[in-house]
Amino acid sequence: MKTFVLAVAACLLAATVLADTKIVTWNTGVSWDGAIEAREAEFMAAGEAIGANIYVLQEVMSLNGAERIAELLGVEDPQIVISDFASVSDQTDDSDKANPFFHLEVAVISDVPVVSATELEFDRNDAFGPLSNIPGLAMSRDQLFVPSEVWDTISGQTQNVLRFGRGVLRVEFEGDLVVYGIHAKSEISGYCFDAAETIRLLKRIESRSDDESGLPADEIMKLEGAVGTLEALIGQEEATSFSKNWITNAEKREAMLSAVASKAADDVSNGKTVVALGDFNIAIDDPRSGSDLSAGAECNPTRSCFEVVEDSGCAGQDGLDDSHFLISGGVEPNLTMTPLTSNLDETLLGEFSSVIDHIYVSGPRAEDFTEAIVVRDQLDGAFGSDHLPVVTELSD
């Protein structure tokens, strides 16, 4: 009888050890070493304002960087794990930052004990370097598999490039909690940003030349002509290469989130409480969000590089990006995941302000999570990032 009572008590402890746990997802902005140093005060203010037990961070670039962020956030004795999207895990100086977007990791910083951590990618197994500061914890690696119902709807081009896509970090905590840290592909075209940056640099050269008489008049005219040409190209970039890029990135998000849903369904069937959270790069109510996988039903509204998509662009037709439908269990009959972010006004600040950072929950204690809230700094900003921290709490 005594043995039975002890066993029941142990089960109850495992199920409740994570009660009153605050969890946050925050895209910190590209956090290489120098950027962290420049924002030390902002990270410290974020830690004081948020006070989370589990931080799920995007755009952290190394384990060293995650350790420094944990220190600034004020997490005592942190347990840290980090994904490895690229072949280089550590960054020591600016020379390692030739293309920082090859190093955008998902990191988990926690004062709750971590039981296991797995880096999930589509078909790569080449990550290396220090991915955890937890003694004795072996970071495992596993594959993401896209459900056939989704795989058959995405283009051959997207299927071929998935192996170069971002991964997912699965972290299992003491008790019954499993967290999936996500950073889905952005929908913004790299072409648009490259052209805009070139325009900015050309105008800067032209301005300095005017001030310093550094270029002859005919060269300045050439610069002005180049700026005009690029501005015209940006204005024309609608249904051609930009839309192709747009569709490919939507398919990458669908592949990632449907694969995560399959993993989450297994966890829930095993009695786990699951949280899938991160930067989804698509809003639930975005005109591009849909719930019909058939290509004929999907609307692809045209848009210039830096214009907001309007609801009228789809006029009630199903959107081309089914990511939210898929992560909520759209192709998994045994999975229902609930978003905690439906009532938020914005998580991304700036010209394209919207709610693209999300928290989904499922499993035995899904109803024990609070609705998500955002945390702002004293200037109504995001502690130096363009994304607001999004917080929920798991309570009794």
Secondary structure in CASP SS format (residue, H / E / C, confidence):
PFRMAT SS
TARGET T0000
AUTHOR 0000-0000-0000
METHOD secondary structure of the structure
MODEL  1
M C 1.00
K H 1.00
T H 1.00
F H 1.00
V H 1.00
L H 1.00
A H 1.00
V H 1.00
A H 1.00
A H 1.00
C H 1.00
L H 1.00
L H 1.00
A H 1.00
A H 1.00
T H 1.00
V C 1.00
L C 1.00
A C 1.00
D C 1.00
T E 1.00
K E 1.00
I E 1.00
V E 1.00
T E 1.00
W E 1.00
N E 1.00
T E 1.00
G E 1.00
V E 1.00
S E 1.00
W C 1.00
D H 1.00
G H 1.00
A H 1.00
I H 1.00
E H 1.00
A H 1.00
R C 1.00
E H 1.00
A H 1.00
E H 1.00
F H 1.00
M H 1.00
A H 1.00
A H 1.00
G H 1.00
E H 1.00
A H 1.00
I H 1.00
G C 1.00
A C 1.00
N C 1.00
I E 1.00
Y E 1.00
V E 1.00
L E 1.00
Q E 1.00
E E 1.00
V E 1.00
M C 1.00
S C 1.00
L H 1.00
N H 1.00
G H 1.00
A H 1.00
E H 1.00
R H 1.00
I H 1.00
A H 1.00
E H 1.00
L H 1.00
L H 1.00
G C 1.00
V C 1.00
E C 1.00
D C 1.00
P C 1.00
Q E 1.00
I E 1.00
V E 1.00
I E 1.00
S C 1.00
D C 1.00
F C 1.00
A C 1.00
S C 1.00
V C 1.00
S C 1.00
D C 1.00
Q C 1.00
T C 1.00
D C 1.00
D H 1.00
S H 1.00
D H 1.00
K C 1.00
A C 1.00
N C 1.00
P H 1.00
F H 1.00
F H 1.00
H C 1.00
L C 1.00
E E 1.00
V E 1.00
A E 1.00
V E 1.00
I E 1.00
S E 1.00
D C 1.00
V C 1.00
P C 1.00
V E 1.00
V E 1.00
S E 1.00
A E 1.00
T E 1.00
E E 1.00
L E 1.00
E E 1.00
F C 1.00
D C 1.00
R C 1.00
N C 1.00
D C 1.00
A C 1.00
F C 1.00
G C 1.00
P C 1.00
L C 1.00
S E 1.00
N C 1.00
I C 1.00
P C 1.00
G C 1.00
L C 1.00
A C 1.00
M C 1.00
S E 1.00
R E 1.00
D E 1.00
Q E 1.00
L C 1.00
F C 1.00
V C 1.00
P C 1.00
S H 1.00
E H 1.00
V H 1.00
W H 1.00
D C 1.00
T C 1.00
I C 1.00
S C 1.00
G H 1.00
Q H 1.00
T H 1.00
Q H 1.00
N H 1.00
V H 1.00
L H 1.00
R H 1.00
F H 1.00
G C 1.00
R C 1.00
G C 1.00
V E 1.00
L E 1.00
R E 1.00
V E 1.00
E E 1.00
F E 1.00
E C 1.00
G C 1.00
D C 1.00
L E 1.00
V E 1.00
V E 1.00
Y E 1.00
G E 1.00
I E 1.00
H E 1.00
A C 1.00
K C 1.00
S C 1.00
E C 1.00
I C 1.00
S C 1.00
G H 1.00
Y H 1.00
C H 1.00
F H 1.00
D H 1.00
A H 1.00
A H 1.00
E H 1.00
T H 1.00
I H 1.00
R H 1.00
L H 1.00
L H 1.00
K H 1.00
R H 1.00
I H 1.00
E H 1.00
S H 1.00
R H 1.00
S H 1.00
D H 1.00
D H 1.00
E H 1.00
S C 1.00
G C 1.00
L C 1.00
P C 1.00
A H 1.00
D H 1.00
E H 1.00
I H 1.00
M H 1.00
K H 1.00
L H 1.00
E H 1.00
G H 1.00
A H 1.00
V H 1.00
G H 1.00
T H 1.00
L H 1.00
E H 1.00
A H 1.00
L H 1.00
I H 1.00
G H 1.00
Q H 1.00
E C 1.00
E C 1.00
A C 1.00
T C 1.00
S H 1.00
F H 1.00
S H 1.00
K H 1.00
N H 1.00
W H 1.00
I H 1.00
T H 1.00
N H 1.00
A H 1.00
E H 1.00
K H 1.00
R H 1.00
E H 1.00
A H 1.00
M H 1.00
L H 1.00
S H 1.00
A H 1.00
V H 1.00
A H 1.00
S H 1.00
K H 1.00
A H 1.00
A H 1.00
D H 1.00
D H 1.00
V H 1.00
S H 1.00
N C 1.00
G C 1.00
K C 1.00
T E 1.00
V E 1.00
V E 1.00
A E 1.00
L E 1.00
G E 1.00
D E 1.00
F C 1.00
N C 1.00
I C 1.00
A C 1.00
I C 1.00
D C 1.00
D C 1.00
P C 1.00
R C 1.00
S E 1.00
G C 1.00
S C 1.00
D C 1.00
L C 1.00
S C 1.00
A H 1.00
G H 1.00
A H 1.00
E E 1.00
C E 1.00
N C 1.00
P C 1.00
T C 1.00
R C 1.00
S C 1.00
C C 1.00
F C 1.00
E C 1.00
V C 1.00
V C 1.00
E C 1.00
D H 1.00
S H 1.00
G H 1.00
C C 1.00
A C 1.00
G C 1.00
Q C 1.00
D E 1.00
G E 1.00
L C 1.00
D E 1.00
D C 1.00
S H 1.00
H H 1.00
F H 1.00
L H 1.00
I H 1.00
S C 1.00
G C 1.00
G C 1.00
V C 1.00
E C 1.00
P C 1.00
N C 1.00
L C 1.00
T C 1.00
M C 1.00
T E 1.00
P E 1.00
L C 1.00
T C 1.00
S C 1.00
N C 1.00
L C 1.00
D C 1.00
E C 1.00
T C 1.00
L E 1.00
L C 1.00
G C 1.00
E C 1.00
F C 1.00
S C 1.00
S E 1.00
V C 1.00
I C 1.00
D E 1.00
H E 1.00
I E 1.00
Y E 1.00
V E 1.00
S E 1.00
G C 1.00
P C 1.00
R C 1.00
A H 1.00
E H 1.00
D H 1.00
F E 1.00
T C 1.00
E C 1.00
A C 1.00
I E 1.00
V E 1.00
V C 1.00
R C 1.00
D C 1.00
Q C 1.00
L C 1.00
D C 1.00
G C 1.00
A E 1.00
F C 1.00
G C 1.00
S E 1.00
D C 1.00
H E 1.00
L C 1.00
P C 1.00
V E 1.00
V E 1.00
T E 1.00
E E 1.00
L E 1.00
S C 1.00
D C 1.00
END
